[in-house]
């Protein structure tokens, strides 16, 4: 399996990426393709005590910065690490591309280099949220701040295909994020999307509120990128706030500190469940190639998990499954 890792994506690149590539070889016995300025990456790998034979290097002299305007830079910096890596996927010489770089840049480069699956109106970015008894996948969480109802209907198809392949859930439950469970609730977009989701062929449960999301009521949650991104950032902020508050309260006096020592393994497990690094990266669904985007603050551990998620998607045939689902649905509508 050939996975490309953007070496210039994370906030502290390229050290986390080089470390992740070396760790990935130890885990899977296959070299990750590290994309970026080749001499810089080789030097960093040697500084970290790595064996250059454990990494395959793909030279990309230009870097897409977080401050760059995505669409303009995707065209202007044709040899940036995202463009070069995605070209290799497009040519069939690699199976998936992973980056912790600029989300807008990844979206722009993916559209220019890989294009959309035939029939897809807009690609959607996903995130996996820890919920009761597993994970819920939400789409979109930031790729499209303004959406039409038909986009949300396609997100449901793509999200169902992804969850079916990556999580081995044969009939994923799909919910539409809203401010109430009743069919008439929600803004105009939600109200327009509801009947389209009912007719989409997915296992549509209806509207779900945030409390139902975290209760695990749905396997796939559909929303526009604006609401989804706020949901994602709020959830992460609340989880961090609660963990830090509990830690501060436990250490505030000797008696609670003693209880905290006894409960430390449980707190460690909770922190692990809530840590976004455990999932690593989210797929950009609807693109005609496997592209995964992680946090800019990703460390080596998060990037290794991102590589693992990409490998699972390749193994499960997620891209082929998504193509099939979209084409089948289009054929049904046109028929």
C-alpha positions in Angstrom: 0.0 0.0 0.0 1.3 3.4 -1.0 0.3 6.3 1.3 1.7 9.8 0.7 2.2 12.1 3.7 2.5 15.8 3.2 5.7 16.6 5.0 5.0 20.4 5.1 1.5 20.4 6.5 1.6 20.5 10.3 2.2 23.7 12.3 5.7 22.4 13.3 6.6 20.6 10.0 8.5 18.6 9.1 9.6 17.0 12.3 6.2 15.4 13.2 5.8 14.1 9.6 9.3 12.6 9.5 8.8 10.9 12.9 5.4 9.6 11.8 6.9 8.2 8.6 9.6 6.3 10.5 7.0 5.0 13.0 4.7 3.9 10.2 7.4 1.8 8.7 7.9 0.1 12.1 4.2 -0.6 12.3 3.4 -1.8 8.8 6.7 -2.7 7.3 6.1 -0.4 4.3 7.7 3.0 3.6 5.4 6.0 3.6 6.0 8.4 0.7 7.1 11.7 2.3 6.4 14.7 0.1 8.3 17.9 0.4 11.8 19.4 -0.1 13.8 16.2 -0.4 17.2 17.3 1.0 15.5 19.0 4.0 13.5 15.9 4.8 16.5 13.6 4.4 18.5 15.8 6.7 15.8 15.8 9.3 15.4 12.1 9.2 19.1 11.6 9.8 19.0 14.1 12.7 16.3 12.0 14.2 18.4 8.8 13.9 16.2 7.4 11.1 17.1 5.0 8.3 16.6 6.6 4.9 15.6 3.2 3.5 12.5 3.3 5.6 11.1 6.3 3.9 10.3 7.0 0.2 10.9 10.7 -0.7 8.9 12.6 -3.2 10.5 16.0 -4.0 8.2 19.1 -3.9 10.1 22.3 -3.6 7.2 24.7 -2.8 5.2 24.9 0.4 1.6 25.9 0.8 1.5 28.2 3.9 -1.5 28.6 6.2 -1.7 32.3 5.1 -1.8 31.6 1.4 -5.1 32.1 -0.5 -6.0 28.5 -1.4 -7.3 28.8 -5.0 -4.7 31.3 -6.2 -1.8 29.4 -4.5 -3.0 26.0 -5.8 -2.5 27.4 -9.3 0.5 29.6 -8.6 2.5 27.1 -6.6 2.2 24.2 -8.9 5.0 22.3 -7.2 3.7 22.6 -3.6 3.7 19.5 -1.6 -0.1 19.0 -1.8 -0.2 19.4 -5.6 2.8 17.0 -6.2 1.4 14.4 -3.8 -2.1 14.5 -5.2 -0.8 14.3 -8.8 0.8 11.0 -7.8 -2.5 9.7 -6.5 -4.2 10.9 -9.7 -1.7 9.0 -11.8 -2.4 5.8 -9.9 1.1 5.6 -8.4 -0.2 6.0 -4.8 -3.4 5.0 -3.0 -4.1 8.0 -0.7 -2.8 11.4 0.4 -2.6 12.6 4.0 -2.0 16.2 5.1 -2.2 18.3 8.3 -2.1 21.5 6.2 -4.4 24.3 5.2 -7.9 22.8 4.7 -8.8 25.3 2.0 -5.5 24.5 0.3 -6.2 20.8 0.4 -9.7 21.4 -1.0 -8.4 23.6 -3.8 -5.6 21.3 -4.8 -7.9 18.2 -4.6 -10.4 19.8 -6.9 -7.7 20.9 -9.4 -5.6 17.7 -9.3 -8.1 15.0 -8.7 -11.5 16.4 -9.5 -14.9 15.4 -8.1 -16.5 12.0 -8.5 -18.8 12.2 -11.5 -22.2 13.5 -10.3 -20.9 15.0 -7.0 -22.0 18.6 -6.5 -19.6 19.5 -3.6 -17.0 17.5 -1.7 -17.6 17.2 2.0 -15.1 17.1 4.9 -15.9 14.6 7.7 -15.0 14.3 11.4 -15.4 11.3 13.7 -16.8 12.2 17.1 -16.6 9.9 20.1 -20.1 9.1 21.3 -21.7 6.4 23.4 -20.5 3.0 22.2 -18.3 4.2 19.3 -18.1 7.0 16.8 -20.4 9.2 14.8 -19.2 10.6 11.5 -20.3 14.2 10.7 -20.3 15.7 7.2 -19.6 18.6 6.4 -17.4 20.1 9.0 -15.9 23.0 7.1 -15.4 22.5 3.4 -18.7 24.3 2.4 -19.9 27.1 4.6 -22.9 27.7 2.4 -24.8 24.7 1.2 -27.9 23.8 -0.9 -30.3 21.1 0.2 -29.1 18.9 -2.7 -25.6 19.0 -1.3 -26.7 17.7 2.0 -28.6 14.8 0.3 -25.3 13.9 -1.4 -23.4 14.2 1.8 -25.7 11.5 3.2 -24.9 9.1 0.4 -21.1 9.7 0.7 -21.1 9.6 4.5 -23.1 6.3 4.5 -20.7 4.8 2.0 -17.7 5.8 4.0 -19.1 4.5 7.3 -20.1 1.3 5.7 -16.6 0.7 4.4 -14.4 2.2 7.1 -16.5 1.2 10.2 -18.1 -2.0 8.7 -21.7 -0.8 9.5 -23.8 -2.3 6.8 -26.9 0.0 7.2 -25.6 3.3 8.8 -28.2 5.4 10.6 -28.3 8.9 9.1 -29.5 12.0 11.0 -29.9 15.6 10.0 -28.5 18.1 12.5 -31.2 20.5 13.7 -32.5 22.4 16.7 -35.3 19.9 17.3 -36.3 16.4 16.4 -39.6 17.2 14.7 -39.6 17.3 10.9 -40.7 20.9 10.8 -37.8 22.1 13.0 -34.7 23.8 11.6 -33.7 26.7 9.3 -34.8 26.8 5.7 -31.8 24.6 4.6 -32.7 21.9 7.0 -36.4 22.0 6.1 -35.6 21.7 2.3 -33.1 18.9 2.9 -35.4 16.8 5.0 -37.6 15.4 2.2 -34.5 14.9 -0.1 -32.9 12.8 2.6 -36.1 10.8 3.0 -36.0 10.0 -0.7 -32.2 9.5 -0.9 -32.2 5.8 -0.2 -30.2 6.0 3.0 -31.4 4.8 6.4 -32.7 8.3 7.4 -33.8 8.7 11.0 -34.9 12.3 10.8 -33.6 15.3 12.7 -31.1 14.9 15.5 -30.1 17.4 18.2 -26.6 17.6 19.6 -27.6 15.6 22.6 -28.8 12.7 20.3 -25.5 13.0 18.4 -23.4 12.3 21.5 -25.9 9.6 22.7 -24.9 7.7 19.6 -28.4 7.9 17.9 -26.9 8.2 14.4 -23.9 6.8 12.7 -23.8 9.6 10.2 -24.8 13.2 10.9 -25.5 15.6 8.0 -25.0 19.4 8.2 -23.6 22.3 6.3 -19.9 23.2 6.8 -20.6 26.4 8.8 -22.7 24.6 11.5 -20.5 21.5 11.3 -17.3 23.5 11.9 -18.8 25.3 14.9 -20.1 21.9 16.3 -16.6 20.5 15.9 -14.7 23.3 17.5 -17.2 23.7 20.3 -17.1 20.0 21.1 -13.3 20.0 21.3 -13.2 23.2 23.4 -15.8 21.8 25.9 -14.0 18.5 26.2 -10.7 20.3 26.9 -12.4 22.7 29.4 -14.0 19.8 31.3 -10.8 17.7 31.5 -8.8 20.7 32.7 -11.5 21.7 35.2 -11.7 18.2 36.7 -7.9 18.0 36.9 -7.7 21.4 38.7 -10.5 20.5 41.2 -9.0 17.1 42.0 -5.6 18.6 42.8 -7.1 21.4 44.9 -6.7 19.6 48.2 -5.0 16.5 49.6 -8.2 14.5 50.0 -9.4 14.9 46.5 -5.9 14.4 45.2 -5.8 11.0 46.8 -9.0 10.1 45.1 -7.6 11.4 41.9 -4.6 9.1 42.2 -7.0 6.1 42.4 -9.1 7.3 39.5 -6.1 8.2 37.3 -6.4 5.2 35.0 -10.1 6.0 34.3 -9.2 9.7 33.6 -6.4 8.5 31.2 -8.9 6.4 29.3 -11.4 9.3 29.1 -8.7 11.6 27.8 -7.7 9.1 25.2 -11.3 8.8 24.0 -11.7 12.6 23.7 -8.4 13.2 22.0 -8.7 14.1 18.3 -5.3 12.7 17.7 -6.7 9.2 18.2 -8.6 9.5 14.9 -5.9 11.4 13.1 -7.5 12.7 10.0 -10.8 13.1 8.2 -11.5 12.1 4.6 -12.6 14.7 2.0 -15.4 12.8 0.5 -16.6 13.4 -3.0 -13.1 13.9 -4.4 -12.1 11.3 -7.0 -9.2 10.1 -4.9 -8.6 9.4 -1.2 -7.5 12.6 0.6 -7.3 12.9 4.4 -7.0 16.1 6.3 -5.8 16.4 9.9 -5.3 19.2 12.5 -2.6 21.7 11.9 -1.4 21.0 15.4 -1.0 17.3 14.7 2.0 15.6 16.3 3.7 12.4 15.1 1.2 10.2 17.0 -1.8 11.9 15.4 -0.2 11.6 11.9 0.5 7.9 12.4 -3.2 7.5 13.2 -4.0 9.5 10.1 -2.0 7.1 8.1 -3.8 4.2 9.7 -7.2 5.7 8.8 -6.1 6.1 5.2 -4.9 2.5 5.1 -8.2 1.3 6.4 -10.1 3.3 3.7 -7.9 1.8 1.0 -8.5 -1.7 2.4 -12.2 -1.2 2.6 -12.5 0.2 -1.0 -14.2 3.4 0.2 -13.5 5.3 -3.0 -14.9 2.6 -5.2 -17.9 2.2 -2.9 -18.6 6.0 -2.9 -18.4 6.1 -6.7 -20.9 3.2 -6.9 -23.4 4.7 -4.5 -23.4 8.1 -6.2 -23.8 6.5 -9.7 -26.6 4.2 -8.6 -28.4 7.1 -7.0 -28.0 9.3 -10.1 -29.2 6.5 -12.3 -32.3 6.1 -10.1 -33.1 9.8 -10.2 -32.6 10.0 -14.0 -34.6 6.9 -14.6 
